[in-house]
């Protein structure tokens, strides 16, 4: 697989679920764009939608490391793994894509009002670059894994049920609109354990509450936004 093809593959896989696992959604925190937390005056009226909104916000205050496996998106013989770290307002999300003997790794960081995107192809050095901040937003970004869905709840039908995912009790929400149906399963603490769309399913496989501070150190020097990585 050529370098061009693995980058194209990465774009296809990362976009699975219309932004559910898109790192760039994590960087967009303007509620008017559908990615940030719903303002208090725009919380959906249904009880299920309000419950989902509350749970997703609870998870932002936790400290944990979660590992997710994605099924249905990877090419034959390939794999896509996502990891998420949260601690005291800091967030890191990694993705590792393996296909045809090639490996593409990406890391996204939200660090005290600074956002960084890093990429590594095979054994090449990491390259990191700052991401321009969206001005005028007073609210923190939501969980990167569910930001797109939370920002659009007002326009969707939401139902809820109790379930078990990977041995963990969860509240599972089915979200429907005129074109698609998605499912989000979340623990009482606000940790997403399963995200499913027609294209793919992402499920939690590992969870721990011990997160070292140095996990939020970018793996390379960070170029300024718009500069050469």
C-alpha positions in Angstrom: 0.0 0.0 0.0 1.4 3.4 -1.0 1.7 6.4 1.3 -1.1 8.1 -0.6 -3.4 5.1 -0.3 -2.9 4.6 3.4 -3.7 8.3 4.1 -6.8 8.0 1.9 -7.7 4.8 3.8 -7.3 6.7 7.1 -9.7 9.3 6.0 -12.3 6.8 5.1 -12.0 4.8 8.3 -11.8 7.8 10.6 -15.0 9.3 9.0 -17.0 6.2 9.8 -20.3 7.1 11.5 -20.4 10.7 10.1 -18.0 12.0 12.7 -18.5 9.7 15.7 -14.9 8.8 15.7 -13.5 11.9 13.8 -10.7 13.6 15.7 -11.5 16.8 14.0 -15.0 16.8 15.6 -13.2 17.0 18.9 -11.4 20.2 17.8 -14.7 21.9 16.8 -16.4 23.3 19.9 -18.8 25.9 18.4 -22.3 24.8 19.3 -23.7 26.4 16.2 -21.7 23.9 14.1 -23.3 20.9 15.9 -20.2 19.7 17.7 -20.1 21.5 21.0 -22.3 20.8 24.1 -25.8 22.0 23.8 -26.4 25.4 25.4 -28.8 25.3 28.4 -31.5 27.0 26.4 -31.3 24.4 23.6 -31.5 21.1 25.6 -33.9 18.8 23.8 -37.3 18.5 25.4 -37.6 14.7 25.5 -36.6 13.0 28.7 -34.4 10.5 26.9 -32.5 13.2 25.1 -32.0 15.2 28.3 -30.7 12.0 30.0 -28.2 11.4 27.2 -27.0 15.0 27.3 -26.5 14.7 31.1 -24.6 11.5 30.9 -22.3 12.7 28.1 -21.4 15.8 30.2 -20.7 13.7 33.3 -18.0 11.8 31.5 -16.0 15.0 30.8 -15.1 15.3 34.5 -13.7 11.7 34.9 -10.1 10.4 34.8 -9.8 7.3 32.7 -8.1 5.5 29.8 -10.4 3.6 27.4 -9.6 1.3 24.5 -12.1 0.7 21.7 -12.1 -1.7 18.8 -14.0 -0.9 15.6 -15.7 -3.5 13.6 -17.2 -3.1 10.1 -14.8 -0.3 8.9 -11.5 -1.9 8.6 -10.3 -3.4 5.2 -9.9 -7.2 4.9 -7.1 -8.2 7.2 -6.8 -4.7 8.7 -7.7 -3.2 12.0 -8.7 0.1 13.6 -8.2 0.8 17.3 -9.1 4.0 19.2 -7.9 5.0 22.6 -9.1 7.9 24.8 -7.5 9.4 27.9 -9.2 12.0 30.1 -7.8 13.7 33.2 -8.6 17.0 34.9 -9.9 18.6 31.7 -7.1 17.2 29.5 -8.0 15.0 26.6 -6.1 12.7 24.3 -7.5 10.6 21.5 -5.4 8.1 19.5 -6.2 6.1 16.4 -4.2 3.2 14.9 -5.0 1.9 11.5 -3.3 -1.3 10.2 -3.7 -2.4 6.6 -1.7 -4.3 4.1 1.5 -4.2 6.2 1.2 -0.4 6.7 0.4 1.5 10.0 -1.0 4.9 10.4 -1.2 6.5 13.9 -2.9 9.7 14.8 -3.1 11.6 18.1 -5.3 14.5 19.0 -4.7 16.5 22.2 -6.8 19.1 24.0 -4.5 20.8 26.5 -5.5 23.8 28.5 -7.1 25.7 25.6 -4.5 24.4 23.2 -5.3 21.8 20.5 -2.7 19.6 18.8 -2.9 17.1 16.0 -0.1 14.5 15.4 0.4 11.8 12.8 2.9 9.0 12.3 3.2 6.7 9.3 4.9 3.4 9.8 8.3 4.0 11.5 8.6 7.6 10.3 9.0 10.3 13.0 5.9 11.8 14.6 4.8 15.1 13.1 2.7 17.5 15.3 0.9 20.7 14.5 -1.3 23.1 16.5 -4.9 23.4 15.4 -6.5 26.9 15.2 -8.9 27.5 18.0 -12.5 28.5 17.5 -13.1 31.9 19.0 -16.2 32.9 20.9 -17.0 29.6 22.6 -17.2 29.7 26.4 -18.0 26.0 26.8 -15.4 23.1 26.8 -15.6 20.5 23.9 -17.6 17.4 24.6 -16.3 13.9 24.5 -14.7 13.5 21.1 -16.3 10.1 20.5 -19.9 11.4 20.8 -19.6 15.2 20.1 -21.4 15.0 16.7 -24.4 13.1 18.1 -24.8 15.3 21.2 -24.8 18.5 19.1 -27.7 17.3 16.9 -30.1 15.7 19.5 -32.6 18.5 19.2 -33.4 17.3 15.6 -33.6 13.6 16.4 -35.8 11.0 18.0 -34.2 9.4 21.1 -35.2 6.3 22.9 -33.4 4.6 25.8 -33.1 1.2 27.5 -30.9 -0.5 30.1 -28.5 -3.1 28.7 -25.1 -4.8 29.3 -22.1 -4.2 27.0 -19.0 -6.3 27.5 -20.1 -7.1 31.1 -20.7 -3.5 32.0 -24.2 -2.1 32.9 -25.0 0.7 30.4 -27.8 2.9 29.3 -28.3 2.5 25.5 -29.8 5.3 23.5 -31.2 4.8 19.9 -31.0 8.0 17.9 -33.0 8.3 14.7 -33.5 10.9 12.1 -34.9 10.8 8.6 -31.7 9.2 7.1 -30.0 7.0 9.7 -30.2 5.3 13.1 -27.3 5.3 15.6 -26.9 3.7 19.0 -24.8 5.0 22.0 -24.4 3.0 25.1 -23.0 4.8 28.1 -22.2 3.9 31.7 -23.8 5.7 34.7 -20.5 7.6 35.0 -20.7 8.9 31.4 -18.2 6.6 29.7 -19.2 5.5 26.2 -19.0 1.7 25.9 -20.5 1.2 22.4 -21.2 3.4 19.4 -22.9 1.8 16.5 -24.0 3.1 13.1 -25.0 1.4 9.9 -21.4 1.5 8.8 -19.5 0.3 11.9 -19.6 -0.5 15.6 -17.1 0.7 18.1 -17.0 -1.1 21.4 -15.0 -0.6 24.6 -12.5 -3.4 25.3 -10.3 -2.0 28.1 -10.9 0.6 30.8 -8.7 1.8 33.7 -8.8 4.9 35.9 -5.0 5.4 36.3 -3.7 8.0 33.8 -0.2 9.4 34.0 0.3 13.1 33.4 3.0 12.4 30.7 0.4 10.8 28.5 -0.6 14.3 27.5 2.9 15.2 26.3 2.8 15.4 22.4 5.3 12.9 20.9 7.1 15.6 18.9 7.8 19.3 18.7 4.6 21.2 17.8 4.5 23.4 14.7 2.3 26.5 14.8 -1.1 26.3 13.2 -0.7 26.7 9.5 3.1 26.2 9.7 5.1 23.3 8.3 4.7 20.2 10.5 
